[in-house]
């Protein structure tokens, strides 16, 4: 019996998933200054990508691929679900339940996206070992177009793509489109992914271009935390490498870059050491949150993504802020000490999953995603803050080692797989073993 060519979706799954991931990440950016237009764009792009994954899942099942999964190391996921459940319950006492509900649904929607994305990748890889989808490659090419857009935009429309700081004395890439620190985090992740892709790829040109673009954006954002995160990632990845020449070159680069980093990024302004040591004014604000804020609602906080009874919190001797610039302080204010306890153990157990699987093929991917997201969580929105792609990336880490293909399939699944194999003459060994 003559076999047929695989359908377009199966032949180009890596491209399709890369495009879906690109649109999902881009959905966190503002495309115009009008808030209403941005809200429509963000809603349709993100919800639309969940719809796209539903379609992909439907087609794969229609072709006969088996989606049966077994789960392991679910404690981290269980605590994350507890966090969302407590957040949902907090609508009852939130000082603005509509805002809390909006943030909760966006966070939950991204978890559904990651859940479906992971299952599609694992299912596809289980059936097509010769076409294995690589998370490092996916993230490299999903992030690269976004960063390239900022480079081109900075030349064509600098007033839009740069944000004036300190009375116009400093300009940082990001503009009103994205917070420079958030963009810096994405650039550090993109650079690390591109570096690992370079290590895996035979053709180096585009990987090198992706890495250079990411580093360029990172420098232009002037983000202290993101620069430190990138150096940490590179140091760890190089130390794990067996290439002695690479280690020597990397440490030489670090020795050269550290003084420049200290001069032009860490101590880049007149505030110098004093500003850096106060975390650019954040420490007094955090102190006020602890002394004046959480004491009024210590157990369950002010409601999901709320830090006060009003829209802003202002201490006796601090500026007014709508968010805490620290994700752990944010969850403490949102959901009190109960929520903080849940979030703390979610982080601990997610790291524990990595330690258990430290020799896994995804171990370096975990490192490259975890370090920037965690550092960003100390100074910005982070993993328990207002909806941002840091939350999306954290959800990938929470679910990274949870799903595995089922060891045994149902009778109906075995029949469909047998039909698929007869029709197309292609099926991975993992799938065949279940027939």
N, C-alpha and C positions, 0 to 999 in steps of 0.2 A: 504494500500500500504506500503510495507516494505521500510524503509528509508536506505540510504547508509551512510557509514562512510565518514566523511569530507575528502577532498583531503589533501595530505601531506602539501602543502603550507598553507592551512587554519589551520591545526592542529599545525603547527610549525612556525607560523608567527613571534612570538617574537624572536625565535632563528635566523630566516632568516634576520630579520631587524637588530638584534644585530650584526650579522656577516657582513652585509653590512656597518653598521656604523663603526665597527672595521677596516675594510679594508680602508674605506674613511679616517679615522683619521691617520692610518698607512701610507697612501699615502703622507703625509707631511714630512715623515722622509727620510733620506738618507740611503740607504742600502749598498752602496759601496763608495769608495772614488772618483771613476771616475764620473765626472759631467754628461757626456752624458748618462751613464747607469741610473743614478738617475733621469734624466729628462724623460727618457722613462718609468721608473717604476712609477713615480709620475703621468705622463699623463695617462697611461693605467689603473692604479689603481683607480684614481678619475673619469675619464670619464667612466671607466668600471662600477663603482657603480651607475652612472646615468643610464647606460644601464640596470643594474640589476633592478633598480627601475621601469624602463619602462616595463621590462618583468613582474615584480610583478603586476604592475598596469593593464597590459593587461590581465593577468590571472584572477585577481579579477573581472574585468569587464566581462570576459568570463564566470566566474562562476555565474554572475548575480548581484554582489554587486553594489550599486548605489554610484557614486562619486560626486553627486550634492552637492555643497557647497554654503554657504552664507558667506560673509565677514563683519567684523566690525572692528572699530578702525584701519582704514587703513592709517592714516596720517603718522605714523612712516615708514610704508612700502613705501608710496608715496615719502617721502624724501629720502629713500634709493635708490629708482629707479631714482630719480633726480640726486643723487650722481653718479650712474653708467652712466646715460645719459651724464652728464657733463664730466665724465672721458672718455667716448667714443669720445665726441667732441674734447677733448684735444689732440687726435692723430694729429690734424691739426697743433698744435703749440708745440707739445712735442719735446724736444731736442733729443729724441731717441724713435721714434714712435713704433719701433718693440718691444722694452722692455715694453713700456706702454701698447701695445696691448696684449702682453703675460700675463702681470699681470692682465689686465682688464678681459680677457677671463677666467683666473683661478678664479677670484673673482665671475664673473657672473656664471660660471659653478657650483660653490659651492652653490650659491643662488638657482639655478635650482634644485640641489640635495635636499636642505632643503625643498623647495616648494613641491617637489614630496613626500619626506619622511613624511612630516606633513600630507599631504592629505591621504596617505596610512594608517597611524596610526589612524587618525580620522575616516576614512571610516570603517576600521576594527573594531575599538572600538564601532562604532555606530551599527554594525550588530552583534557583538559577545560580549555582556556585560559580560558574564561569563568567557571570555578569555581576559579581558582587558589588553592592552599593557601599561606598566608603563615606562615612560621616565627615571625615576630614576634607575630602574633595567637595562634598556637598556644601559644607559651610564656607569653604574658600570661595567657591563660585557664586554662592548666594550673597556674600558680603561684598565681594569685589565690585560689582556694578554700583552699589550704593556709595562706596568710598570714592570710586572714580568720578561719580556725578558731583561730589563735593569738590574734587580737584578742578574739574572743568568749570564748575560754577564759580569757584573762587577767582578764576581768570575772567570769565565772561561777566559776572554780576557780583563783584566783591561786596557791594553794600547789602546784598541779600544774604550772602553766604558767610559773612563775618559778623561777629557780635562785638560791639564796643564795650570795653570794661574800664573801670576806674576813670570815668569821665572822658573816655575816648583815648586814653594813653595806651591802652593795650587792646589789640584786636585778636579774637579767637575764632577759629573756624567752627561753624555751627549755625550762626545767625539765629533767626527766629524758627528755623526749621528743626533744630535739635540742640539741646543743652550740650555745650562743648565737652563737659566731663562724660556725659553719656556717649557722645560720638567718639571720644577718646577711648572709652572702654571697648566699643565695637571695633575700632581700629587696632587696638592691641590684640583682640581675639583674631581679627582678620590676618594680622601679621604672623601670629603664632601658627594659625592653620595653614597659611601659605608656606611657612618654613617647613612644616611637617609634610605638606604636599610635595615640596621640592625634594625632600628626602626619599619620597616614594616614587616619584615620577622619573621616567627616562628623559622626557623632553622638559628641559628646565626653563625655557624662555618665559612662558606665560605665568608659571609659578613665581619666577623672580619678579616679573612686572607686578603681580598681585601683592607681593611682599613689600616692594618699594612704594607702591601707592598707599598701602596701609601705614607704613612708617611715616610717609609724608603727611598723611592726615593726622596721625598721632602727634607729630611735632607741631603742626599748625593749630591743634586744639589747645596746646599749652597745658594739658591736664597732668598735674603732678602724680595723682594716684594711678592713672593709666600708664604713664611712663615707667613708674616703679613696678607696676604689675607686669608689664612687658619684659623688663629686664629679669624679673624673677622667673617668669616662664622660660625664657631663653636659657637662663642659667641652669635650671632644672633639666630641661630637655637635652642640653649639651652634656651635662654631667652623666645623664643616662646613656649617652651615645658611646659607641666603641671606637669612634673615629678620633684618634689622637690629634691629627692635624686640625680637625674642626674644633676640638677643645682648646687648643693653643690659640687659634685665630679668634675664637669667641672671647676668651679671657683677655686677649689683647684688646679687642674691641671694647670690652667692658671697662678696662683701665683707662682707655681714651675717653669713653663716653660719660663716665661718672662725674669728672670735674665739669664737663659741659652741662650735664643734667643738673648738677647742683647750682651752677651759675645762672643758667638761662631758664630753668623750669622751677626748681625748688625755691631758690632765692631770687626770683625774677623781678621783684619789685621793691619799693622802698620799705615795706613792712619787715622784710628780712626775716631773721630768726624768730622774732617775737610773733609775727603773723603765722609762721609755719607751726610754732609750738602751740598756738591757740587753735590750730586747725582752721585758719582763716576766720576766726571768730565763732567757730562752732562750739567750742568747749564751754564758754559762758552760757550759751543757749541750752546746751544739754544739761548743765548744772541747774538752770532755772526749771527745765522740764521735770527734773527729779525732785527738786525742792518745792516747787509751786504747782506743778501740773498733776503728776500721777498720784500725789497724796489725796486728791479729791475723788479719784475713781481708781483705787489701787487694784481691784480684783479683775474687773472685766473691761476697763478702759472706757473710752468715749464713743466707741462704735467703729466699725471697719473703715480704716483710712481717715479717722477723725482724731485730732490731737487736742481738741478743746471743745467747750460747749458752743463756741463760735467758730467761724471759718479760720481764724488765725489764733496763735498763741503768742503772747508777749509777756516776758518776765519783767520784773521791776527794773532790771538794769540791762536788758537785752533788746535786740531788734524783734520785730513781729515776723512770724514765719507760719506758712501753711503746712509745711512738712518739716521733718526733724533733721534731714540730711544725715541720717543714720538709720539703717533698716531695722536694727535691733531695738533702738529707741522708739522707732515708729510702731513696731508691733506691741511694745510695752504700753504706749499711749493708746493705741487702737483697742487692744484687747486685754490690757492689764497684765498682771503677773501670771494669770492662767494662760493667756495667749503666748506670753514670752516663754513660758516653760515648754509649750507645744512646739513653738518655732525653734527653740534651742535644740530640742531632741531631734527635730527633723534634720537640722544641719549636721549634728553629731552622727546620726545614723546614715545619712547620705555619704559622709566621709568614710564611715566604717565600711559601707558597700564597696567603695573604691579600694580601701586597704585590703579587703578580702580578695578583690579582683585586680590587684596591682600588676599582675602579669598578663592581664587580658589585652586583646588587640585595641580596645578602646581606652586603655589607661592614659596614654599621652593626650588623647582627645579630652578626657576628663580634666587633666591638669590645665590644658590650654583654655578651657572654658571656666573652670572653677576659680582660678586665681584672679582674673580681672573682675569677675562677677562679685567675688567675696570682697575684694578691695573697694570696689564701687559701693558695696553695701555699707561700708564704714563711713563714707562721706556723702553719699547721694541717696537716690530712691531705693536701690537695691532689691533684694529678693522678696521682701515683705512690704514694699512701698507701693505708691501709686503705680498703675499699670505702665510697664515699660518692658523693653525686650530683655532686660536683665532677669525678669521673672520667667519669661519664656525659656531662656537658656538654663535657668535653675531647674525648671521642670524637666528639661532634657536630662539633667544630671540625676534628678530624683528617680527617673524611670529607666536610666541607662542600663542597669544590670538586673532589672526586674523581670522582663519578658524573655521567654525562651520558647522555641517551637515544641509543640506537644510530642511526646514520645510515641503515642498511639493515636490513630485517627479513627473517626467513626466510619461505619460501613458506607454511608452516603459519600463521605469525603474520599474514600478510597476508590469508589466507582468513578467519581468525577475526575480524579487524578489519572486514572487509567485511560479514560476517554481523551483527556488532554494529551497524554503521551502518545496514544495511537494517532491522534490528529496531527500533532506538531513534531513528534519524534524527539522532543526535548524535555528533560526533567532532571533535576539535580539528584545526586545519589541520596541525599537526605530525604527527599520526597519519595523516591523509588522504594526505599527501605520500608515505607509504611504501606506499600501496596499489597 
